[in-house]
Amino acid sequence: MAEIKVKVYDWQGQEAGTEVLDPALFGVKVNPVLIQSAVLAQQKNSRQPIAHTKGRGDVRGGGKKPWKQKGTGRARHGSIRSPLWIGGGITFGPTAERNFAVKINKKARRQALLMILSDRVIDGKLILLEAYKLAEPKTKLLKQTLDKLPSKGKSTLIVTKVNDTAIVKSATNLPKVKTIYFGSLNVVDLLGSQYIILNKEIIEKIKEQYLA
């Protein structure tokens, strides 16, 4: 397999050389079917049942028979909680007990994530910085750096460590810019951004997390 090289930028947005990437992390063959399965699984597992209806056992009233069984000329009824009555229970309605979760193999989920990272490298949409050097949380300073990178004006996902609070806070007010902790990488967020930004230190962290 040929070497996988990407440009490296410094914090001022200037090219500072190239970096050879690990093919086990950034050279994975893309399988669209597996990626789609991982996306659907994540979306279904995060879905919350909002709609909820009450069955006949949940609505109030109905403890007494509306009228006697015979002799009234009317249809027989045993409870006003019956679905036949206005205000009665709902038959087969949606309930909060529904479970939309699906299972996906852990190895398959990780593989799909690596496929997306590899695809970003192929398309030139992965930007590698030497290091994050934002001294203080300031949106203006972060924007100055981002405006000098190829991702300017495009939806961008910045991968961070726990202590990169300056980056996280500074990106809050920037449209089209999101941050994510490297340990929380997922297929939906990766696909939701055109560009991915990370630095050399975070690449090593990702290796430890997803190739162990």
Secondary structure, 3 states (H helix, E strand, C coil): CCCEEEEEECCCCCEEEEEEECHHHHCCCCCHHHHHHHHHHHHHHCCCCCCCCCCCCCCCCCCCCCCCCCCCCCCCCCCCCCCCCCCCCCCCCCCCCCCCCCCCCHHHHHHHHHHHHHHHHHCCCEEEECCCCCCCCCHHHHHHHHCCCCCCCCCEEEEECCCCHHHHHHHCCCCCEEEEEHHHCCHHHHHCCCEEEEEHHHHHHHHHHHCC
